[in-house]
């Protein structure tokens, strides 16, 4: 099983990605973590990097009871450094 590296280097250069840009925090460690915008930027990078095979079942198939929601073969370890 392989993995997909998602390079999010550079997201730390955008102040709006930090929690401290959204509101004040007493704890500096918390303030340095990604805020909502930063988390969205990380999620967008991951979604962009994960292949979207044409063979995935449709949502109707999922709802019909086919146990394909958990498909470990399409997920790999993704290394995401903290901003």
FENRAHU-V363564 format. One record per pair of residues at least 6 apart in sequence whose ideal C-beta (glycine too) atoms are under 8 Angstrom apart, sorted by the first residue. I is the first residue (numbers start at 1). J is the second residue. D is the distance in Angstrom with one decimal. If there is no record, write none. Layout:
# FENRAHU-V363564
i: {I,I}
j: {J,J}
d: {D,D}
This chain:
# FENRAHU-V363564
i: {1,1,2,3,3,3,4,4,4,4,5,5,6,6,6,6,6,6,7,8,8,8,8,8,8,9,11,11,11,11,11,11,11,12,14,14,15,16,16,16,17,17,17,17,17,17,18,18,18,18,18,18,18,19,19,19,19,19,19,19,19,20,20,20,21,21,22,22,22,24,25,32,32,33,33,34,34,34,34,38,42,46,46,49,50,50,51,53,56,57,57,61,62,62}
j: {73,76,76,76,77,78,49,50,76,78,78,79,45,46,49,78,79,80,45,41,42,45,80,81,83,81,17,34,38,41,42,45,83,83,38,41,21,35,37,38,34,35,37,38,41,83,31,32,33,34,35,38,83,25,30,31,32,33,34,35,38,31,32,35,35,37,35,36,37,31,31,82,83,82,83,41,42,82,83,83,80,78,80,78,74,75,74,74,68,66,68,68,68,69}
d: {7.5,6.7,6.1,4.0,4.8,7.3,5.3,6.5,5.1,6.1,7.4,6.1,5.2,5.3,4.7,5.1,7.3,6.6,7.7,7.4,5.7,5.3,5.9,7.0,8.0,7.6,5.2,7.6,6.4,5.2,6.9,7.8,5.9,4.3,8.0,7.6,5.4,8.0,5.1,7.9,5.7,6.8,5.4,3.4,5.7,6.0,6.8,6.5,7.4,6.7,5.8,6.2,6.4,6.3,6.3,5.6,7.5,5.2,6.6,3.8,7.4,3.7,7.1,7.5,6.1,7.4,4.3,6.4,7.5,7.8,4.0,7.7,7.0,6.7,6.9,7.6,6.4,7.8,5.1,5.8,6.1,6.1,7.9,7.8,7.2,8.0,7.7,7.5,8.0,6.1,5.2,7.0,6.3,5.9}
